[in-house]
Amino acid sequence: MVYYVGTSKRNRTLVIEARRNKDFLSCELYDYFGEREVTKVYLKKYRYQFLDYLKQTKPLVYSGLLYAVVD
């Protein structure tokens, strides 16, 4: 499946948004990763590894987050 992927935050939770149409992504994204061939099952399985990656690459934005969900 092809999804448009972006990230946002909700309290202490990273929200990984994956949509079939990029117009349905939230307007309050922190990062946009473009069109990806991925499944939501894969994103759910590796959501905490993705959170760790984001904490390393952008600590000012993501350092306070503890949880991750796929929406």
PDB file of N, CA, C and O in Angstrom:
ATOM      1  N   MET A   1       0.829  -1.184   0.000  1.00  0.00           N
ATOM      2  CA  MET A   1       0.000   0.000   0.000  1.00  0.00           C
ATOM      3  C   MET A   1       0.873   1.246   0.000  1.00  0.00           C
ATOM      4  O   MET A   1       1.968   1.248   0.563  1.00  0.00           O
ATOM      5  N   VAL A   2       0.397   2.273  -0.615  1.00  0.00           N
ATOM      6  CA  VAL A   2       1.092   3.555  -0.621  1.00  0.00           C
ATOM      7  C   VAL A   2       0.361   4.504   0.324  1.00  0.00           C
ATOM      8  O   VAL A   2      -0.841   4.734   0.194  1.00  0.00           O
ATOM      9  N   TYR A   3       1.119   5.049   1.281  1.00  0.00           N
ATOM     10  CA  TYR A   3       0.572   5.994   2.247  1.00  0.00           C
ATOM     11  C   TYR A   3       1.421   7.254   2.259  1.00  0.00           C
ATOM     12  O   TYR A   3       2.621   7.218   1.986  1.00  0.00           O
ATOM     13  N   TYR A   4       0.788   8.350   2.576  1.00  0.00           N
ATOM     14  CA  TYR A   4       1.496   9.593   2.873  1.00  0.00           C
ATOM     15  C   TYR A   4       1.685   9.620   4.377  1.00  0.00           C
ATOM     16  O   TYR A   4       0.726   9.459   5.131  1.00  0.00           O
ATOM     17  N   VAL A   5       2.917   9.824   4.815  1.00  0.00           N
ATOM     18  CA  VAL A   5       3.252   9.674   6.229  1.00  0.00           C
ATOM     19  C   VAL A   5       3.775  10.990   6.795  1.00  0.00           C
ATOM     20  O   VAL A   5       4.607  11.666   6.191  1.00  0.00           O
ATOM     21  N   GLY A   6       3.260  11.327   7.970  1.00  0.00           N
ATOM     22  CA  GLY A   6       3.719  12.501   8.696  1.00  0.00           C
ATOM     23  C   GLY A   6       3.595  12.250  10.186  1.00  0.00           C
ATOM     24  O   GLY A   6       2.969  11.281  10.615  1.00  0.00           O
ATOM     25  N   THR A   7       4.202  13.137  10.976  1.00  0.00           N
ATOM     26  CA  THR A   7       4.155  12.971  12.425  1.00  0.00           C
ATOM     27  C   THR A   7       3.618  14.224  13.088  1.00  0.00           C
ATOM     28  O   THR A   7       3.854  15.346  12.639  1.00  0.00           O
ATOM     29  N   SER A   8       2.892  13.999  14.166  1.00  0.00           N
ATOM     30  CA  SER A   8       2.410  15.099  15.002  1.00  0.00           C
ATOM     31  C   SER A   8       2.513  14.636  16.453  1.00  0.00           C
ATOM     32  O   SER A   8       2.887  13.496  16.727  1.00  0.00           O
ATOM     33  N   LYS A   9       2.180  15.527  17.366  1.00  0.00           N
ATOM     34  CA  LYS A   9       2.265  15.192  18.786  1.00  0.00           C
ATOM     35  C   LYS A   9       0.923  15.438  19.449  1.00  0.00           C
ATOM     36  O   LYS A   9       0.188  16.358  19.090  1.00  0.00           O
ATOM     37  N   ARG A  10       0.620  14.589  20.432  1.00  0.00           N
ATOM     38  CA  ARG A  10      -0.570  14.746  21.264  1.00  0.00           C
ATOM     39  C   ARG A  10      -0.135  14.458  22.692  1.00  0.00           C
ATOM     40  O   ARG A  10       0.108  13.306  23.051  1.00  0.00           O
ATOM     41  N   ASN A  11      -0.035  15.505  23.508  1.00  0.00           N
ATOM     42  CA  ASN A  11       0.487  15.402  24.869  1.00  0.00           C
ATOM     43  C   ASN A  11       1.885  14.782  24.840  1.00  0.00           C
ATOM     44  O   ASN A  11       2.809  15.385  24.295  1.00  0.00           O
ATOM     45  N   ARG A  12       2.054  13.596  25.413  1.00  0.00           N
ATOM     46  CA  ARG A  12       3.361  12.929  25.444  1.00  0.00           C
ATOM     47  C   ARG A  12       3.419  11.763  24.460  1.00  0.00           C
ATOM     48  O   ARG A  12       4.176  10.812  24.655  1.00  0.00           O
ATOM     49  N   THR A  13       2.614  11.847  23.404  1.00  0.00           N
ATOM     50  CA  THR A  13       2.494  10.757  22.442  1.00  0.00           C
ATOM     51  C   THR A  13       2.853  11.232  21.037  1.00  0.00           C
ATOM     52  O   THR A  13       2.389  12.278  20.583  1.00  0.00           O
ATOM     53  N   LEU A  14       3.679  10.453  20.363  1.00  0.00           N
ATOM     54  CA  LEU A  14       3.954  10.664  18.948  1.00  0.00           C
ATOM     55  C   LEU A  14       2.814  10.052  18.154  1.00  0.00           C
ATOM     56  O   LEU A  14       2.450   8.897  18.376  1.00  0.00           O
ATOM     57  N   VAL A  15       2.254  10.810  17.241  1.00  0.00           N
ATOM     58  CA  VAL A  15       1.193  10.311  16.371  1.00  0.00           C
ATOM     59  C   VAL A  15       1.774  10.184  14.971  1.00  0.00           C
ATOM     60  O   VAL A  15       2.140  11.181  14.348  1.00  0.00           O
ATOM     61  N   ILE A  16       1.856   8.959  14.485  1.00  0.00           N
ATOM     62  CA  ILE A  16       2.326   8.698  13.129  1.00  0.00           C
ATOM     63  C   ILE A  16       1.090   8.622  12.254  1.00  0.00           C
ATOM     64  O   ILE A  16       0.306   7.677  12.347  1.00  0.00           O
ATOM     65  N   GLU A  17       0.923   9.609  11.418  1.00  0.00           N
ATOM     66  CA  GLU A  17      -0.255   9.658  10.548  1.00  0.00           C
ATOM     67  C   GLU A  17       0.085   9.037   9.205  1.00  0.00           C
ATOM     68  O   GLU A  17       1.071   9.411   8.570  1.00  0.00           O
ATOM     69  N   ALA A  18      -0.731   8.092   8.779  1.00  0.00           N
ATOM     70  CA  ALA A  18      -0.574   7.439   7.482  1.00  0.00           C
ATOM     71  C   ALA A  18      -1.918   7.509   6.762  1.00  0.00           C
ATOM     72  O   ALA A  18      -2.910   6.936   7.211  1.00  0.00           O
ATOM     73  N   ARG A  19      -1.930   8.214   5.651  1.00  0.00           N
ATOM     74  CA  ARG A  19      -3.176   8.430   4.907  1.00  0.00           C
ATOM     75  C   ARG A  19      -2.991   8.038   3.448  1.00  0.00           C
ATOM     76  O   ARG A  19      -1.897   8.166   2.899  1.00  0.00           O
ATOM     77  N   ARG A  20      -4.050   7.565   2.829  1.00  0.00           N
ATOM     78  CA  ARG A  20      -4.016   7.211   1.405  1.00  0.00           C
ATOM     79  C   ARG A  20      -4.037   8.453   0.531  1.00  0.00           C
ATOM     80  O   ARG A  20      -3.585   8.418  -0.614  1.00  0.00           O
ATOM     81  N   ASN A  21      -4.563   9.558   1.069  1.00  0.00           N
ATOM     82  CA  ASN A  21      -4.621  10.824   0.341  1.00  0.00           C
ATOM     83  C   ASN A  21      -3.945  11.880   1.205  1.00  0.00           C
ATOM     84  O   ASN A  21      -4.298  12.034   2.374  1.00  0.00           O
ATOM     85  N   LYS A  22      -2.990  12.601   0.657  1.00  0.00           N
ATOM     86  CA  LYS A  22      -2.245  13.563   1.481  1.00  0.00           C
ATOM     87  C   LYS A  22      -3.105  14.728   1.953  1.00  0.00           C
ATOM     88  O   LYS A  22      -2.730  15.419   2.900  1.00  0.00           O
ATOM     89  N   ASP A  23      -4.221  14.955   1.330  1.00  0.00           N
ATOM     90  CA  ASP A  23      -5.116  16.020   1.771  1.00  0.00           C
ATOM     91  C   ASP A  23      -5.761  15.706   3.116  1.00  0.00           C
ATOM     92  O   ASP A  23      -6.278  16.609   3.774  1.00  0.00           O
ATOM     93  N   PHE A  24      -5.740  14.451   3.531  1.00  0.00           N
ATOM     94  CA  PHE A  24      -6.340  14.058   4.803  1.00  0.00           C
ATOM     95  C   PHE A  24      -5.354  14.060   5.968  1.00  0.00           C
ATOM     96  O   PHE A  24      -5.734  13.746   7.096  1.00  0.00           O
ATOM     97  N   LEU A  25      -4.093  14.410   5.709  1.00  0.00           N
ATOM     98  CA  LEU A  25      -3.134  14.563   6.795  1.00  0.00           C
ATOM     99  C   LEU A  25      -3.471  15.804   7.607  1.00  0.00           C
ATOM    100  O   LEU A  25      -4.038  16.764   7.086  1.00  0.00           O
ATOM    101  N   SER A  26      -3.124  15.776   8.861  1.00  0.00           N
ATOM    102  CA  SER A  26      -3.360  16.913   9.743  1.00  0.00           C
ATOM    103  C   SER A  26      -2.573  18.126   9.247  1.00  0.00           C
ATOM    104  O   SER A  26      -1.483  17.982   8.692  1.00  0.00           O
ATOM    105  N   CYS A  27      -3.120  19.296   9.447  1.00  0.00           N
ATOM    106  CA  CYS A  27      -2.406  20.521   9.065  1.00  0.00           C
ATOM    107  C   CYS A  27      -1.365  20.902  10.117  1.00  0.00           C
ATOM    108  O   CYS A  27      -0.607  21.850   9.911  1.00  0.00           O
ATOM    109  N   GLU A  28      -1.317  20.190  11.225  1.00  0.00           N
ATOM    110  CA  GLU A  28      -0.387  20.493  12.313  1.00  0.00           C
ATOM    111  C   GLU A  28       0.744  19.467  12.401  1.00  0.00           C
ATOM    112  O   GLU A  28       1.146  19.082  13.499  1.00  0.00           O
ATOM    113  N   LEU A  29       1.255  19.025  11.257  1.00  0.00           N
ATOM    114  CA  LEU A  29       2.349  18.066  11.240  1.00  0.00           C
ATOM    115  C   LEU A  29       3.656  18.734  11.651  1.00  0.00           C
ATOM    116  O   LEU A  29       3.902  19.894  11.323  1.00  0.00           O
ATOM    117  N   TYR A  30       4.484  17.995  12.365  1.00  0.00           N
ATOM    118  CA  TYR A  30       5.835  18.456  12.680  1.00  0.00           C
ATOM    119  C   TYR A  30       6.783  18.049  11.571  1.00  0.00           C
ATOM    120  O   TYR A  30       7.664  18.822  11.194  1.00  0.00           O
ATOM    121  N   ASP A  31       6.615  16.849  11.046  1.00  0.00           N
ATOM    122  CA  ASP A  31       7.444  16.358   9.956  1.00  0.00           C
ATOM    123  C   ASP A  31       6.581  15.621   8.953  1.00  0.00           C
ATOM    124  O   ASP A  31       5.617  14.946   9.312  1.00  0.00           O
ATOM    125  N   TYR A  32       6.947  15.763   7.680  1.00  0.00           N
ATOM    126  CA  TYR A  32       6.259  15.076   6.595  1.00  0.00           C
ATOM    127  C   TYR A  32       7.289  14.222   5.868  1.00  0.00           C
ATOM    128  O   TYR A  32       8.339  14.721   5.461  1.00  0.00           O
ATOM    129  N   PHE A  33       6.991  12.942   5.706  1.00  0.00           N
ATOM    130  CA  PHE A  33       7.944  12.011   5.108  1.00  0.00           C
ATOM    131  C   PHE A  33       7.572  11.613   3.686  1.00  0.00           C
ATOM    132  O   PHE A  33       8.244  10.775   3.084  1.00  0.00           O
ATOM    133  N   GLY A  34       6.537  12.186   3.157  1.00  0.00           N
ATOM    134  CA  GLY A  34       6.167  11.946   1.773  1.00  0.00           C
ATOM    135  C   GLY A  34       5.423  10.657   1.548  1.00  0.00           C
ATOM    136  O   GLY A  34       4.873  10.054   2.470  1.00  0.00           O
ATOM    137  N   GLU A  35       5.421  10.253   0.297  1.00  0.00           N
ATOM    138  CA  GLU A  35       4.702   9.056  -0.142  1.00  0.00           C
ATOM    139  C   GLU A  35       5.598   7.846   0.094  1.00  0.00           C
ATOM    140  O   GLU A  35       6.725   7.790  -0.398  1.00  0.00           O
ATOM    141  N   ARG A  36       5.087   6.882   0.849  1.00  0.00           N
ATOM    142  CA  ARG A  36       5.867   5.687   1.204  1.00  0.00           C
ATOM    143  C   ARG A  36       5.072   4.427   0.907  1.00  0.00           C
ATOM    144  O   ARG A  36       3.855   4.389   1.092  1.00  0.00           O
ATOM    145  N   GLU A  37       5.764   3.402   0.449  1.00  0.00           N
ATOM    146  CA  GLU A  37       5.125   2.106   0.276  1.00  0.00           C
ATOM    147  C   GLU A  37       5.334   1.329   1.568  1.00  0.00           C
ATOM    148  O   GLU A  37       6.398   0.757   1.803  1.00  0.00           O
ATOM    149  N   VAL A  38       4.303   1.322   2.396  1.00  0.00           N
ATOM    150  CA  VAL A  38       4.381   0.752   3.734  1.00  0.00           C
ATOM    151  C   VAL A  38       2.978   0.344   4.156  1.00  0.00           C
ATOM    152  O   VAL A  38       1.991   0.808   3.584  1.00  0.00           O
ATOM    153  N   THR A  39       2.892  -0.520   5.153  1.00  0.00           N
ATOM    154  CA  THR A  39       1.583  -0.882   5.691  1.00  0.00           C
ATOM    155  C   THR A  39       1.448  -0.315   7.093  1.00  0.00           C
ATOM    156  O   THR A  39       2.443  -0.020   7.755  1.00  0.00           O
ATOM    157  N   LYS A  40       0.226  -0.170   7.534  1.00  0.00           N
ATOM    158  CA  LYS A  40       0.004   0.304   8.902  1.00  0.00           C
ATOM    159  C   LYS A  40       0.451  -0.741   9.919  1.00  0.00           C
ATOM    160  O   LYS A  40       0.863  -0.391  11.024  1.00  0.00           O
ATOM    161  N   VAL A  41       0.374  -2.004   9.561  1.00  0.00           N
ATOM    162  CA  VAL A  41       0.854  -3.070  10.444  1.00  0.00           C
ATOM    163  C   VAL A  41       2.353  -2.894  10.680  1.00  0.00           C
ATOM    164  O   VAL A  41       2.819  -3.020  11.813  1.00  0.00           O
ATOM    165  N   TYR A  42       3.104  -2.605   9.632  1.00  0.00           N
ATOM    166  CA  TYR A  42       4.541  -2.379   9.758  1.00  0.00           C
ATOM    167  C   TYR A  42       4.818  -1.161  10.630  1.00  0.00           C
ATOM    168  O   TYR A  42       5.687  -1.203  11.501  1.00  0.00           O
ATOM    169  N   LEU A  43       4.085  -0.083  10.399  1.00  0.00           N
ATOM    170  CA  LEU A  43       4.277   1.128  11.202  1.00  0.00           C
ATOM    171  C   LEU A  43       3.975   0.875  12.673  1.00  0.00           C
ATOM    172  O   LEU A  43       4.694   1.358  13.547  1.00  0.00           O
ATOM    173  N   LYS A  44       2.918   0.121  12.948  1.00  0.00           N
ATOM    174  CA  LYS A  44       2.576  -0.200  14.336  1.00  0.00           C
ATOM    175  C   LYS A  44       3.652  -1.053  14.991  1.00  0.00           C
ATOM    176  O   LYS A  44       3.973  -0.863  16.164  1.00  0.00           O
ATOM    177  N   LYS A  45       4.207  -1.991  14.237  1.00  0.00           N
ATOM    178  CA  LYS A  45       5.221  -2.883  14.776  1.00  0.00           C
ATOM    179  C   LYS A  45       6.498  -2.118  15.150  1.00  0.00           C
ATOM    180  O   LYS A  45       7.123  -2.419  16.167  1.00  0.00           O
ATOM    181  N   TYR A  46       6.884  -1.137  14.337  1.00  0.00           N
ATOM    182  CA  TYR A  46       8.144  -0.425  14.528  1.00  0.00           C
ATOM    183  C   TYR A  46       7.966   1.014  15.018  1.00  0.00           C
ATOM    184  O   TYR A  46       8.865   1.837  14.846  1.00  0.00           O
ATOM    185  N   ARG A  47       6.830   1.323  15.620  1.00  0.00           N
ATOM    186  CA  ARG A  47       6.557   2.698  16.027  1.00  0.00           C
ATOM    187  C   ARG A  47       7.523   3.212  17.092  1.00  0.00           C
ATOM    188  O   ARG A  47       7.884   4.390  17.077  1.00  0.00           O
ATOM    189  N   TYR A  48       7.947   2.353  18.013  1.00  0.00           N
ATOM    190  CA  TYR A  48       8.863   2.816  19.056  1.00  0.00           C
ATOM    191  C   TYR A  48      10.289   2.964  18.539  1.00  0.00           C
ATOM    192  O   TYR A  48      11.036   3.801  19.047  1.00  0.00           O
ATOM    193  N   GLN A  49      10.684   2.178  17.547  1.00  0.00           N
ATOM    194  CA  GLN A  49      11.981   2.386  16.909  1.00  0.00           C
ATOM    195  C   GLN A  49      11.973   3.709  16.145  1.00  0.00           C
ATOM    196  O   GLN A  49      12.973   4.427  16.117  1.00  0.00           O
ATOM    197  N   PHE A  50      10.844   4.020  15.533  1.00  0.00           N
ATOM    198  CA  PHE A  50      10.703   5.286  14.821  1.00  0.00           C
ATOM    199  C   PHE A  50      10.753   6.457  15.810  1.00  0.00           C
ATOM    200  O   PHE A  50      11.369   7.485  15.527  1.00  0.00           O
ATOM    201  N   LEU A  51      10.114   6.300  16.954  1.00  0.00           N
ATOM    202  CA  LEU A  51      10.170   7.330  17.992  1.00  0.00           C
ATOM    203  C   LEU A  51      11.608   7.540  18.457  1.00  0.00           C
ATOM    204  O   LEU A  51      12.041   8.682  18.607  1.00  0.00           O
ATOM    205  N   ASP A  52      12.350   6.468  18.686  1.00  0.00           N
ATOM    206  CA  ASP A  52      13.756   6.587  19.094  1.00  0.00           C
ATOM    207  C   ASP A  52      14.585   7.307  18.032  1.00  0.00           C
ATOM    208  O   ASP A  52      15.431   8.140  18.360  1.00  0.00           O
ATOM    209  N   TYR A  53      14.344   6.989  16.768  1.00  0.00           N
ATOM    210  CA  TYR A  53      15.045   7.665  15.675  1.00  0.00           C
ATOM    211  C   TYR A  53      14.753   9.162  15.675  1.00  0.00           C
ATOM    212  O   TYR A  53      15.661   9.979  15.523  1.00  0.00           O
ATOM    213  N   LEU A  54      13.492   9.511  15.847  1.00  0.00           N
ATOM    214  CA  LEU A  54      13.136  10.925  15.853  1.00  0.00           C
ATOM    215  C   LEU A  54      13.719  11.656  17.055  1.00  0.00           C
ATOM    216  O   LEU A  54      14.109  12.818  16.944  1.00  0.00           O
ATOM    217  N   LYS A  55      13.780  10.990  18.194  1.00  0.00           N
ATOM    218  CA  LYS A  55      14.389  11.602  19.389  1.00  0.00           C
ATOM    219  C   LYS A  55      15.870  11.900  19.156  1.00  0.00           C
ATOM    220  O   LYS A  55      16.386  12.901  19.653  1.00  0.00           O
ATOM    221  N   GLN A  56      16.552  11.038  18.403  1.00  0.00           N
ATOM    222  CA  GLN A  56      17.963  11.253  18.118  1.00  0.00           C
ATOM    223  C   GLN A  56      18.181  12.347  17.087  1.00  0.00           C
ATOM    224  O   GLN A  56      19.118  13.137  17.207  1.00  0.00           O
ATOM    225  N   THR A  57      17.320  12.399  16.071  1.00  0.00           N
ATOM    226  CA  THR A  57      17.532  13.356  14.989  1.00  0.00           C
ATOM    227  C   THR A  57      16.992  14.750  15.308  1.00  0.00           C
ATOM    228  O   THR A  57      17.556  15.748  14.861  1.00  0.00           O
ATOM    229  N   LYS A  58      15.903  14.825  16.078  1.00  0.00           N
ATOM    230  CA  LYS A  58      15.317  16.119  16.437  1.00  0.00           C
ATOM    231  C   LYS A  58      14.952  16.136  17.918  1.00  0.00           C
ATOM    232  O   LYS A  58      13.772  16.103  18.265  1.00  0.00           O
ATOM    233  N   PRO A  59      15.951  16.186  18.789  1.00  0.00           N
ATOM    234  CA  PRO A  59      15.669  16.091  20.227  1.00  0.00           C
ATOM    235  C   PRO A  59      14.855  17.256  20.775  1.00  0.00           C
ATOM    236  O   PRO A  59      14.113  17.079  21.742  1.00  0.00           O
ATOM    237  N   LEU A  60      14.972  18.432  20.191  1.00  0.00           N
ATOM    238  CA  LEU A  60      14.204  19.575  20.696  1.00  0.00           C
ATOM    239  C   LEU A  60      12.704  19.388  20.490  1.00  0.00           C
ATOM    240  O   LEU A  60      11.902  19.903  21.270  1.00  0.00           O
ATOM    241  N   VAL A  61      12.331  18.673  19.470  1.00  0.00           N
ATOM    242  CA  VAL A  61      10.916  18.470  19.156  1.00  0.00           C
ATOM    243  C   VAL A  61      10.349  17.238  19.852  1.00  0.00           C
ATOM    244  O   VAL A  61       9.242  17.282  20.388  1.00  0.00           O
ATOM    245  N   TYR A  62      11.103  16.138  19.847  1.00  0.00           N
ATOM    246  CA  TYR A  62      10.548  14.844  20.237  1.00  0.00           C
ATOM    247  C   TYR A  62      11.050  14.284  21.565  1.00  0.00           C
ATOM    248  O   TYR A  62      10.603  13.208  21.961  1.00  0.00           O
ATOM    249  N   SER A  63      11.944  14.950  22.264  1.00  0.00           N
ATOM    250  CA  SER A  63      12.573  14.356  23.439  1.00  0.00           C
ATOM    251  C   SER A  63      11.606  14.051  24.588  1.00  0.00           C
ATOM    252  O   SER A  63      11.862  13.121  25.353  1.00  0.00           O
ATOM    253  N   GLY A  64      10.528  14.782  24.737  1.00  0.00           N
ATOM    254  CA  GLY A  64       9.609  14.567  25.865  1.00  0.00           C
ATOM    255  C   GLY A  64       8.556  13.513  25.627  1.00  0.00           C
ATOM    256  O   GLY A  64       7.707  13.289  26.490  1.00  0.00           O
ATOM    257  N   LEU A  65       8.585  12.857  24.481  1.00  0.00           N
ATOM    258  CA  LEU A  65       7.533  11.887  24.149  1.00  0.00           C
ATOM    259  C   LEU A  65       7.858  10.506  24.706  1.00  0.00           C
ATOM    260  O   LEU A  65       9.007  10.067  24.670  1.00  0.00           O
ATOM    261  N   LEU A  66       6.836   9.826  25.221  1.00  0.00           N
ATOM    262  CA  LEU A  66       7.009   8.496  25.788  1.00  0.00           C
ATOM    263  C   LEU A  66       6.295   7.403  24.999  1.00  0.00           C
ATOM    264  O   LEU A  66       6.706   6.243  25.035  1.00  0.00           O
ATOM    265  N   TYR A  67       5.250   7.758  24.303  1.00  0.00           N
ATOM    266  CA  TYR A  67       4.397   6.787  23.641  1.00  0.00           C
ATOM    267  C   TYR A  67       4.343   7.076  22.134  1.00  0.00           C
ATOM    268  O   TYR A  67       4.701   8.163  21.681  1.00  0.00           O
ATOM    269  N   ALA A  68       3.889   6.084  21.381  1.00  0.00           N
ATOM    270  CA  ALA A  68       3.741   6.245  19.931  1.00  0.00           C
ATOM    271  C   ALA A  68       2.509   5.474  19.473  1.00  0.00           C
ATOM    272  O   ALA A  68       2.280   4.340  19.894  1.00  0.00           O
ATOM    273  N   VAL A  69       1.726   6.099  18.611  1.00  0.00           N
ATOM    274  CA  VAL A  69       0.554   5.455  18.023  1.00  0.00           C
ATOM    275  C   VAL A  69       0.548   5.704  16.518  1.00  0.00           C
ATOM    276  O   VAL A  69       1.151   6.658  16.027  1.00  0.00           O
ATOM    277  N   VAL A  70      -0.140   4.835  15.807  1.00  0.00           N
ATOM    278  CA  VAL A  70      -0.329   4.990  14.371  1.00  0.00           C
ATOM    279  C   VAL A  70      -1.781   5.325  14.144  1.00  0.00           C
ATOM    280  O   VAL A  70      -2.681   4.638  14.628  1.00  0.00           O
ATOM    281  N   ASP A  71      -1.996   6.387  13.405  1.00  0.00           N
ATOM    282  CA  ASP A  71      -3.357   6.840  13.138  1.00  0.00           C
ATOM    283  C   ASP A  71      -3.596   6.853  11.644  1.00  0.00           C
ATOM    284  O   ASP A  71      -4.687   7.205  11.196  1.00  0.00           O
TER     285      ASP A  71
END
